[in-house]
Amino acid sequence: MKALLLLAFGIVITSVDATARTDRDRTQVRAFRAENPCPATGRTRGACPGWHVDHVIALCAGGADRPSNMQWITREDHRFKTLVDVRECRKTRRKETNDASRTRSAATQDEESRAADSHYVAC
């Protein structure tokens, strides 16, 4: 049962990550690693077991893809932080979309009102 839950959780994480992908500049990650060696190995290149490079402010939330916005984070913490970041970014996008829809709706109502007014004047 535990394995099944972990598998299901892994599928959810994978699907969330797939929808939240933003292009990243690998040279920026290399620049970060050159200044901040792996906490596990002390190396600036190669694998860093158990650690990931993370954007402090998520890219989907407007964070910069620069070394100054990067940090080392454990794999487990990174998985959780990504889940939270993606959820917050989706909320923000939904709010922006709803606000834009309201603005368009108000503009459409204004146009319809003006058209109706001009119709009554012309008659």
VOTOR-490082 format. One record per atom (N, C-alpha, C): x, y, z; residue number from 1. Coordinates in Angstrom, 2 decimals, padded with zeros to 5 digits. Layout:
% residues N
+---------+---------+---------+-----+
!      px !      py !      pz !   k !
+---------+---------+---------+-----+
!       X !       Y !       Z ! NUM !
...
+---------+---------+---------+-----+
//
This chain:
% residues 123
+---------+---------+---------+-----+
!      px !      py !      pz !   k !
+---------+---------+---------+-----+
!  000.82 ! -001.20 !  000.00 !   1 !
!  000.00 !  000.00 !  000.00 !   1 !
!  000.86 !  001.26 !  000.00 !   1 !
!  001.92 !  001.24 !  000.85 !   2 !
!  002.80 !  002.39 !  000.93 !   2 !
!  003.47 !  002.67 ! -000.42 !   2 !
!  003.90 !  001.58 ! -001.10 !   3 !
!  004.54 !  001.73 ! -002.41 !   3 !
!  003.57 !  002.32 ! -003.42 !   3 !
!  002.31 !  001.91 ! -003.34 !   4 !
!  001.29 !  002.42 ! -004.25 !   4 !
!  001.07 !  003.92 ! -004.02 !   4 !
!  001.02 !  004.34 ! -002.76 !   5 !
!  000.86 !  005.76 ! -002.46 !   5 !
!  002.05 !  006.56 ! -002.96 !   5 !
!  003.25 !  006.03 ! -002.75 !   6 !
!  004.44 !  006.73 ! -003.23 !   6 !
!  004.43 !  006.82 ! -004.75 !   6 !
!  004.01 !  005.75 ! -005.42 !   7 !
!  003.93 !  005.77 ! -006.87 !   7 !
!  002.93 !  006.80 ! -007.33 !   7 !
!  001.76 !  006.83 ! -006.69 !   8 !
!  000.74 !  007.82 ! -007.04 !   8 !
!  001.25 !  009.23 ! -006.80 !   8 !
!  001.94 !  009.45 ! -005.67 !   9 !
!  002.49 !  010.77 ! -005.37 !   9 !
!  003.52 !  011.16 ! -006.41 !   9 !
!  004.35 !  010.21 ! -006.83 !  10 !
!  005.36 !  010.47 ! -007.86 !  10 !
!  004.74 !  010.86 ! -009.18 !  10 !
!  003.62 !  010.23 ! -009.52 !  11 !
!  002.93 !  010.57 ! -010.77 !  11 !
!  002.36 !  011.98 ! -010.68 !  11 !
!  001.79 !  012.32 ! -009.53 !  12 !
!  001.26 !  013.69 ! -009.34 !  12 !
!  002.38 !  014.70 ! -009.47 !  12 !
!  003.51 !  014.47 ! -008.80 !  13 !
!  004.64 !  015.39 ! -008.87 !  13 !
!  005.12 !  015.52 ! -010.31 !  13 !
!  005.24 !  014.41 ! -011.01 !  14 !
!  005.72 !  014.45 ! -012.39 !  14 !
!  004.78 !  015.24 ! -013.27 !  14 !
!  003.48 !  015.01 ! -013.11 !  15 !
!  002.54 !  015.74 ! -013.96 !  15 !
!  002.52 !  017.22 ! -013.63 !  15 !
!  002.69 !  017.60 ! -012.36 !  16 !
!  002.73 !  019.01 ! -011.98 !  16 !
!  003.97 !  019.65 ! -012.57 !  16 !
!  005.12 !  018.98 ! -012.46 !  17 !
!  006.35 !  019.53 ! -013.00 !  17 !
!  006.25 !  019.73 ! -014.50 !  17 !
!  005.62 !  018.81 ! -015.20 !  18 !
!  005.53 !  018.89 ! -016.65 !  18 !
!  004.75 !  020.12 ! -017.09 !  18 !
!  003.75 !  020.51 ! -016.33 !  19 !
!  002.95 !  021.67 ! -016.73 !  19 !
!  003.60 !  022.98 ! -016.32 !  19 !
!  004.56 !  022.91 ! -015.42 !  20 !
!  005.16 !  024.13 ! -014.89 !  20 !
!  006.53 !  024.42 ! -015.49 !  20 !
!  006.93 !  023.69 ! -016.48 !  21 !
!  008.26 !  023.85 ! -017.03 !  21 !
!  008.47 !  025.24 ! -017.62 !  21 !
!  009.59 !  025.81 ! -017.31 !  22 !
!  010.01 !  027.08 ! -017.86 !  22 !
!  011.43 !  026.89 ! -018.35 !  22 !
!  011.75 !  027.47 ! -019.49 !  23 !
!  013.11 !  027.31 ! -020.01 !  23 !
!  014.11 !  027.86 ! -019.01 !  23 !
!  015.16 !  027.08 ! -018.79 !  24 !
!  016.22 !  027.47 ! -017.87 !  24 !
!  017.52 !  027.56 ! -018.65 !  24 !
!  018.37 !  028.45 ! -018.21 !  25 !
!  019.66 !  028.66 ! -018.85 !  25 !
!  020.71 !  027.85 ! -018.09 !  25 !
!  021.20 !  026.78 ! -018.69 !  26 !
!  022.18 !  025.90 ! -018.03 !  26 !
!  023.46 !  026.65 ! -017.67 !  26 !
!  023.81 !  027.68 ! -018.43 !  27 !
!  025.03 !  028.42 ! -018.10 !  27 !
!  024.88 !  029.14 ! -016.77 !  27 !
!  023.65 !  029.55 ! -016.44 !  28 !
!  023.42 !  030.21 ! -015.16 !  28 !
!  023.60 !  029.22 ! -014.00 !  28 !
!  023.14 !  027.97 ! -014.20 !  29 !
!  023.32 !  026.95 ! -013.17 !  29 !
!  024.81 !  026.65 ! -013.00 !  29 !
!  025.54 !  026.58 ! -014.10 !  30 !
!  026.99 !  026.34 ! -014.02 !  30 !
!  027.68 !  027.49 ! -013.27 !  30 !
!  027.24 !  028.71 ! -013.52 !  31 !
!  027.82 !  029.86 ! -012.83 !  31 !
!  027.52 !  029.78 ! -011.33 !  31 !
!  026.30 !  029.37 ! -010.97 !  32 !
!  025.96 !  029.21 ! -009.55 !  32 !
!  026.84 !  028.14 ! -008.91 !  32 !
!  026.98 !  027.01 ! -009.60 !  33 !
!  027.76 !  025.91 ! -009.04 !  33 !
!  029.24 !  026.25 ! -008.93 !  33 !
!  029.73 !  027.09 ! -009.81 !  34 !
!  031.14 !  027.50 ! -009.74 !  34 !
!  031.41 !  028.29 ! -008.46 !  34 !
!  030.42 !  029.07 ! -008.03 !  35 !
!  030.57 !  029.89 ! -006.82 !  35 !
!  030.09 !  029.17 ! -005.55 !  35 !
!  029.26 !  028.14 ! -005.72 !  36 !
!  028.65 !  027.44 ! -004.58 !  36 !
!  028.79 !  025.93 ! -004.79 !  36 !
!  029.89 !  025.35 ! -004.35 !  37 !
!  030.10 !  023.90 ! -004.56 !  37 !
!  029.00 !  023.06 ! -003.92 !  37 !
!  028.87 !  021.84 ! -004.41 !  38 !
!  027.89 !  020.88 ! -003.89 !  38 !
!  028.09 !  020.68 ! -002.39 !  38 !
!  027.02 !  020.77 ! -001.60 !  39 !
!  027.15 !  020.56 ! -000.15 !  39 !
!  027.58 !  019.14 !  000.22 !  39 !
!  027.29 !  018.17 ! -000.63 !  40 !
!  027.61 !  016.77 ! -000.33 !  40 !
!  029.04 !  016.40 ! -000.70 !  40 !
!  029.53 !  016.93 ! -001.83 !  41 !
!  030.84 !  016.50 ! -002.33 !  41 !
!  031.89 !  017.61 ! -002.30 !  41 !
!  031.44 !  018.87 ! -002.26 !  42 !
!  032.38 !  019.98 ! -002.31 !  42 !
!  032.88 !  020.28 ! -003.71 !  42 !
!  032.33 !  019.61 ! -004.70 !  43 !
!  032.75 !  019.82 ! -006.08 !  43 !
!  031.87 !  020.83 ! -006.79 !  43 !
!  032.43 !  021.47 ! -007.80 !  44 !
!  031.67 !  022.44 ! -008.59 !  44 !
!  031.11 !  021.83 ! -009.87 !  44 !
!  031.47 !  020.58 ! -010.16 !  45 !
!  030.98 !  019.88 ! -011.36 !  45 !
!  030.56 !  018.47 ! -010.98 !  45 !
!  029.73 !  017.88 ! -011.82 !  46 !
!  029.32 !  016.50 ! -011.61 !  46 !
!  028.10 !  016.38 ! -010.70 !  46 !
!  027.79 !  015.14 ! -010.38 !  47 !
!  026.60 !  014.85 ! -009.57 !  47 !
!  026.75 !  015.41 ! -008.15 !  47 !
!  025.61 !  015.73 ! -007.57 !  48 !
!  025.56 !  016.22 ! -006.19 !  48 !
!  024.47 !  015.41 ! -005.49 !  48 !
!  024.83 !  014.24 ! -004.98 !  49 !
!  023.84 !  013.31 ! -004.44 !  49 !
!  022.98 !  013.91 ! -003.32 !  49 !
!  021.66 !  013.81 ! -003.52 !  50 !
!  020.72 !  014.27 ! -002.50 !  50 !
!  020.42 !  015.77 ! -002.53 !  50 !
!  021.04 !  016.51 ! -003.42 !  51 !
!  020.86 !  017.97 ! -003.49 !  51 !
!  020.48 !  018.41 ! -004.89 !  51 !
!  019.68 !  019.47 ! -004.96 !  52 !
!  019.28 !  020.09 ! -006.24 !  52 !
!  019.53 !  021.59 ! -006.17 !  52 !
!  019.75 !  022.18 ! -007.34 !  53 !
!  019.82 !  023.64 ! -007.44 !  53 !
!  018.38 !  024.12 ! -007.63 !  53 !
!  017.97 !  025.07 ! -006.81 !  54 !
!  016.59 !  025.56 ! -006.80 !  54 !
!  016.58 !  027.07 ! -006.98 !  54 !
!  015.51 !  027.56 ! -007.61 !  55 !
!  015.30 !  029.01 ! -007.70 !  55 !
!  014.56 !  029.45 ! -006.45 !  55 !
!  015.12 !  030.38 ! -005.70 !  56 !
!  014.51 !  030.87 ! -004.47 !  56 !
!  013.12 !  031.41 ! -004.77 !  56 !
!  013.02 !  032.32 ! -005.71 !  57 !
!  011.73 !  032.79 ! -006.22 !  57 !
!  011.49 !  032.04 ! -007.52 !  57 !
!  010.45 !  031.24 ! -007.56 !  58 !
!  010.18 !  030.39 ! -008.72 !  58 !
!  010.13 !  031.20 ! -010.01 !  58 !
!  010.60 !  030.58 ! -011.09 !  59 !
!  010.57 !  031.25 ! -012.39 !  59 !
!  009.14 !  031.60 ! -012.80 !  59 !
!  008.20 !  030.71 ! -012.49 !  60 !
!  006.80 !  030.98 ! -012.84 !  60 !
!  006.21 !  032.13 ! -012.04 !  60 !
!  006.88 !  032.50 ! -010.95 !  61 !
!  006.44 !  033.63 ! -010.12 !  61 !
!  007.22 !  034.89 ! -010.45 !  61 !
!  008.00 !  034.85 ! -011.53 !  62 !
!  008.75 !  036.03 ! -011.95 !  62 !
!  010.17 !  036.09 ! -011.43 !  62 !
!  010.65 !  035.00 ! -010.81 !  63 !
!  012.02 !  034.96 ! -010.32 !  63 !
!  013.02 !  034.95 ! -011.47 !  63 !
!  014.18 !  035.51 ! -011.22 !  64 !
!  015.22 !  035.58 ! -012.25 !  64 !
!  015.95 !  034.25 ! -012.37 !  64 !
!  016.34 !  033.92 ! -013.59 !  65 !
!  017.15 !  032.73 ! -013.82 !  65 !
!  018.62 !  033.14 ! -013.73 !  65 !
!  019.02 !  033.55 ! -012.54 !  66 !
!  020.37 !  034.05 ! -012.25 !  66 !
!  020.90 !  033.37 ! -011.01 !  66 !
!  022.21 !  033.26 ! -010.88 !  67 !
!  022.80 !  032.65 ! -009.69 !  67 !
!  022.36 !  033.32 ! -008.38 !  67 !
!  022.09 !  034.61 ! -008.42 !  68 !
!  021.66 !  035.31 ! -007.21 !  68 !
!  020.28 !  034.84 ! -006.72 !  68 !
!  019.52 !  034.15 ! -007.57 !  69 !
!  018.20 !  033.63 ! -007.22 !  69 !
!  018.22 !  032.11 ! -007.08 !  69 !
!  019.42 !  031.54 ! -006.88 !  70 !
!  019.54 !  030.08 ! -006.77 !  70 !
!  020.09 !  029.70 ! -005.41 !  70 !
!  019.75 !  028.47 ! -005.01 !  71 !
!  020.21 !  027.94 ! -003.73 !  71 !
!  020.31 !  026.42 ! -003.85 !  71 !
!  021.10 !  025.81 ! -002.98 !  72 !
!  021.12 !  024.36 ! -002.85 !  72 !
!  019.97 !  023.98 ! -001.93 !  72 !
!  019.24 !  022.92 ! -002.29 !  73 !
!  018.13 !  022.45 ! -001.47 !  73 !
!  018.11 !  020.93 ! -001.56 !  73 !
!  017.74 !  020.27 ! -000.45 !  74 !
!  017.71 !  018.81 ! -000.48 !  74 !
!  016.64 !  018.34 ! -001.46 !  74 !
!  016.84 !  017.14 ! -001.95 !  75 !
!  015.92 !  016.58 ! -002.92 !  75 !
!  014.48 !  016.56 ! -002.38 !  75 !
!  014.31 !  016.11 ! -001.15 !  76 !
!  012.97 !  016.03 ! -000.55 !  76 !
!  012.35 !  017.42 ! -000.40 !  76 !
!  013.13 !  018.37 !  000.08 !  77 !
!  012.62 !  019.74 !  000.24 !  77 !
!  012.30 !  020.36 ! -001.12 !  77 !
!  013.11 !  020.04 ! -002.13 !  78 !
!  012.88 !  020.58 ! -003.47 !  78 !
!  011.56 !  020.08 ! -004.03 !  78 !
!  011.28 !  018.80 ! -003.83 !  79 !
!  010.03 !  018.23 ! -004.33 !  79 !
!  008.83 !  018.96 ! -003.70 !  79 !
!  008.87 !  019.17 ! -002.40 !  80 !
!  007.78 !  019.86 ! -001.71 !  80 !
!  007.69 !  021.31 ! -002.14 !  80 !
!  008.82 !  022.00 ! -002.22 !  81 !
!  008.83 !  023.42 ! -002.60 !  81 !
!  008.27 !  023.60 ! -004.02 !  81 !
!  008.63 !  022.70 ! -004.93 !  82 !
!  008.13 !  022.78 ! -006.29 !  82 !
!  006.61 !  022.62 ! -006.31 !  82 !
!  006.10 !  021.69 ! -005.53 !  83 !
!  004.66 !  021.49 ! -005.45 !  83 !
!  003.96 !  022.77 ! -004.98 !  83 !
!  004.49 !  023.39 ! -003.95 !  84 !
!  003.92 !  024.63 ! -003.41 !  84 !
!  004.05 !  025.77 ! -004.43 !  84 !
!  005.24 !  025.91 ! -005.03 !  85 !
!  005.47 !  026.97 ! -006.01 !  85 !
!  004.51 !  026.86 ! -007.19 !  85 !
!  004.34 !  025.66 ! -007.72 !  86 !
!  003.46 !  025.47 ! -008.87 !  86 !
!  002.02 !  025.80 ! -008.49 !  86 !
!  001.60 !  025.38 ! -007.31 !  87 !
!  000.24 !  025.67 ! -006.86 !  87 !
!  000.02 !  027.18 ! -006.76 !  87 !
!  000.98 !  027.89 ! -006.18 !  88 !
!  000.86 !  029.34 ! -006.06 !  88 !
!  000.87 !  030.03 ! -007.42 !  88 !
!  001.71 !  029.55 ! -008.33 !  89 !
!  001.76 !  030.15 ! -009.67 !  89 !
!  000.46 !  029.92 ! -010.42 !  89 !
! -000.14 !  028.75 ! -010.25 !  90 !
! -001.43 !  028.49 ! -010.90 !  90 !
! -002.50 !  029.43 ! -010.36 !  90 !
! -002.52 !  029.63 ! -009.04 !  91 !
! -003.48 !  030.56 ! -008.45 !  91 !
! -003.31 !  031.95 ! -009.03 !  91 !
! -002.05 !  032.39 ! -009.14 !  92 !
! -001.76 !  033.72 ! -009.67 !  92 !
! -002.23 !  033.83 ! -011.12 !  92 !
! -001.93 !  032.80 ! -011.93 !  93 !
! -002.35 !  032.81 ! -013.34 !  93 !
! -003.87 !  032.83 ! -013.45 !  93 !
! -004.55 !  032.03 ! -012.63 !  94 !
! -006.01 !  032.01 ! -012.66 !  94 !
! -006.58 !  033.38 ! -012.32 !  94 !
! -006.01 !  034.01 ! -011.29 !  95 !
! -006.48 !  035.33 ! -010.89 !  95 !
! -006.26 !  036.34 ! -012.01 !  95 !
! -005.09 !  036.29 ! -012.65 !  96 !
! -004.82 !  037.22 ! -013.76 !  96 !
! -005.77 !  036.98 ! -014.92 !  96 !
! -006.06 !  035.71 ! -015.21 !  97 !
! -006.98 !  035.38 ! -016.29 !  97 !
! -008.38 !  035.87 ! -015.96 !  97 !
! -008.81 !  035.65 ! -014.72 !  98 !
! -010.14 !  036.12 ! -014.31 !  98 !
! -010.23 !  037.64 ! -014.36 !  98 !
! -009.19 !  038.33 ! -013.91 !  99 !
! -009.18 !  039.79 ! -013.96 !  99 !
! -009.26 !  040.28 ! -015.40 !  99 !
! -008.52 !  039.63 ! -016.29 ! 100 !
! -008.54 !  040.02 ! -017.70 ! 100 !
! -009.91 !  039.77 ! -018.30 ! 100 !
! -010.54 !  038.66 ! -017.92 ! 101 !
! -011.89 !  038.35 ! -018.42 ! 101 !
! -012.89 !  039.39 ! -017.95 ! 101 !
! -012.78 !  039.79 ! -016.69 ! 102 !
! -013.68 !  040.81 ! -016.16 ! 102 !
! -013.51 !  042.13 ! -016.89 ! 102 !
! -012.26 !  042.48 ! -017.18 ! 103 !
! -011.99 !  043.72 ! -017.89 ! 103 !
! -012.60 !  043.67 ! -019.29 ! 103 !
! -012.41 !  042.53 ! -019.99 ! 104 !
! -012.99 !  042.38 ! -021.32 ! 104 !
! -014.51 !  042.40 ! -021.25 ! 104 !
! -015.07 !  041.73 ! -020.25 ! 105 !
! -016.52 !  041.68 ! -020.10 ! 105 !
! -017.09 !  043.08 ! -019.87 ! 105 !
! -016.43 !  043.87 ! -019.04 ! 106 !
! -016.88 !  045.24 ! -018.78 ! 106 !
! -016.79 !  046.07 ! -020.05 ! 106 !
! -015.73 !  045.89 ! -020.82 ! 107 !
! -015.58 !  046.64 ! -022.07 ! 107 !
! -016.67 !  046.25 ! -023.06 ! 107 !
! -016.99 !  044.97 ! -023.13 ! 108 !
! -018.05 !  044.50 ! -024.03 ! 108 !
! -019.39 !  045.09 ! -023.62 ! 108 !
! -019.68 !  045.11 ! -022.32 ! 109 !
! -020.93 !  045.69 ! -021.84 ! 109 !
! -021.01 !  047.18 ! -022.17 ! 109 !
! -019.90 !  047.89 ! -022.05 ! 110 !
! -019.87 !  049.31 ! -022.39 ! 110 !
! -020.18 !  049.51 ! -023.87 ! 110 !
! -019.58 !  048.67 ! -024.72 ! 111 !
! -019.82 !  048.79 ! -026.17 ! 111 !
! -021.28 !  048.50 ! -026.49 ! 111 !
! -021.85 !  047.46 ! -025.87 ! 112 !
! -023.25 !  047.12 ! -026.11 ! 112 !
! -024.16 !  048.25 ! -025.64 ! 112 !
! -023.81 !  048.84 ! -024.51 ! 113 !
! -024.60 !  049.95 ! -023.98 ! 113 !
! -024.57 !  051.14 ! -024.93 ! 113 !
! -023.36 !  051.46 ! -025.43 ! 114 !
! -023.24 !  052.58 ! -026.37 ! 114 !
! -024.00 !  052.30 ! -027.66 ! 114 !
! -023.92 !  051.06 ! -028.13 ! 115 !
! -024.63 !  050.69 ! -029.36 ! 115 !
! -026.14 !  050.83 ! -029.16 ! 115 !
! -026.61 !  050.39 ! -028.01 ! 116 !
! -028.05 !  050.51 ! -027.72 ! 116 !
! -028.46 !  051.97 ! -027.63 ! 116 !
! -027.62 !  052.80 ! -026.99 ! 117 !
! -027.92 !  054.23 ! -026.86 ! 117 !
! -027.97 !  054.89 ! -028.24 ! 117 !
! -027.03 !  054.56 ! -029.11 ! 118 !
! -027.00 !  055.18 ! -030.42 ! 118 !
! -028.20 !  054.71 ! -031.25 ! 118 !
! -028.66 !  053.50 ! -031.03 ! 119 !
! -029.84 !  053.00 ! -031.74 ! 119 !
! -031.08 !  053.79 ! -031.34 ! 119 !
! -031.22 !  054.06 ! -030.04 ! 120 !
! -032.39 !  054.82 ! -029.57 ! 120 !
! -032.34 !  056.26 ! -030.05 ! 120 !
! -031.15 !  056.81 ! -030.16 ! 121 !
! -031.03 !  058.20 ! -030.62 ! 121 !
! -031.37 !  058.29 ! -032.09 ! 121 !
! -030.96 !  057.31 ! -032.87 ! 122 !
! -031.17 !  057.35 ! -034.31 ! 122 !
! -032.65 !  057.16 ! -034.67 ! 122 !
! -033.43 !  056.54 ! -033.84 ! 123 !
! -034.84 !  056.25 ! -034.17 ! 123 !
! -035.65 !  057.45 ! -033.97 ! 123 !
+---------+---------+---------+-----+
//
